[in-house]
Amino acid sequence: MLGPVQCSLYNDFREESMAKHAPRIAIAVLASMLVVACGGGSSGGNSQSTEPIVYSYSIPADIGDGWQVADLAAEGFDTQKILDMMDRVVNENYEGIDSVAIVKSNKLLLYWFANRELDQFDGWIGNTDTERHVLHSTSKSFTSALVGIAIDQGFIASTQVKFYDLFSYENYANWDPRKAEMTLEDVLTMRLGLQWDEWSLPYTDRNNDLVALNNAYIDWAKALLDLPMVNDPGTVFTYNTAATNAMGQAVQNATGMPLAQFANLNLFFPMQITNAEWSRTPTNLPVGGSGLFLRTRDLAKFGQLYLNNGSWQGQQLISANWIADTVVRRVDISSWATYSEAYGFQWWLDDLDYKGQVVEAWVTSGYGGQYLFVVPSLDLVVAFTGRNYGSGSSIDILYRMMQLHILDAID
């Protein structure tokens, strides 16, 4: 059975094949449509059915979880375009989608989730709730938020604190003076300088750096900190799930509170999220890089929190300064990333096309289609979960849904 170490953005980026800039996105979307039209997009449970399923829209249920609910049309959407999208989802023409949530103007307008089969990832926490879903690497953005809250509350001085100072190990292997210079910001932006590569080999390969580290050691944070340095901190972007896990340990060290409890008290419970759960490391630390499970309407709350500059229903959970710092385009990745232009504090920063104009999007990205899109200029939040594990179409499908259906449906 696959474990938490095998799920991160590597798979997502290996799957990407389309272009990143707005005009090129349109080409990618058209190409993807041709694949679907030729039968390439139907491989789900409904592919043998001769009668298509017709999706029926209704305003999401008001369950008293903090969401206002409203009708798509009342908030300026061309409902037919959303219905067309959802017809494709439920008939598996847009394959592997487990849930969709659309929020505009702080109102939940659409919430759909599949009556899916539980899978190997649910086994990480013994999950039996089909509405709750593993977020894989979207978990990283939540760990980043917890870092921000710890800074807001004075447990951590700033992002300029030396990262190794947040740990109390007596010594480290492969000591290099540059380790003492590594800052928390360097870790947030994946520029640690440590020897690391979790993208060249799949997570099913025991020689993958992440798999090898987690299989060989009990204390994953210490194992990371013991690695040799190959670059100066703050200079080279190297995607590192182990680093996010270690940040969770750093927050726990700084606050003196178990990380899951800190998250519940300061983030989840104030947003009326009561069933968040994490898979755990051998030392019982939440796997901050890939192990968070949430319901999708709760995932959308996280996007709304960032859209509201850290405020949820009038309560400031994260400082507006932290939100602003998070989405600064600190690392230019436009030369190699398919959709993203830059990387911030564990968020991907994209440009989308809205009726011929470029609009900024803040995006979290998780293996298999666990995505959150925040589009500030449109007051829009969209959340997805999915099961496109090992499929080359997962990211393309989500960006197609965003561009051809959701953004195009907004008046």
ABEGO torsion letter per residue (X at the ends): XBBAAABBAAAAAAABABBABAAAAAAAAAAAAAAAAAGAABABAAAABABBBBBBBBBBBBAGAGBBBBBAAAAGBBAAAAAAAAAAAAAGABBGBABBBBBBGGBBABBBBBBBBBBAAAAAAGBABAABBBAEAAAAAAAAAAAAAAAAAGABABAABBAAAABABABBBGBBAAAAABBAAAAAAGBAGBBBBAAABBAABAABAAAAAAAABABAAAAAAABBBABBBGABBBBBAAAAAAAAAAAAAAAGBBAAAAAAAAAAAAAGBAABBBBBBAAGBBBAAAABBBBAAAAAAAAAAAAAGGBBGGBBABBAAAAAAAABBABBAAAABAABABBBBGBBBBBBBBGGBBBBBBBBBBBGGBBBBBBAAAGBBBBBBBABBGBAAAAAAAAAAAAAAAAAABX
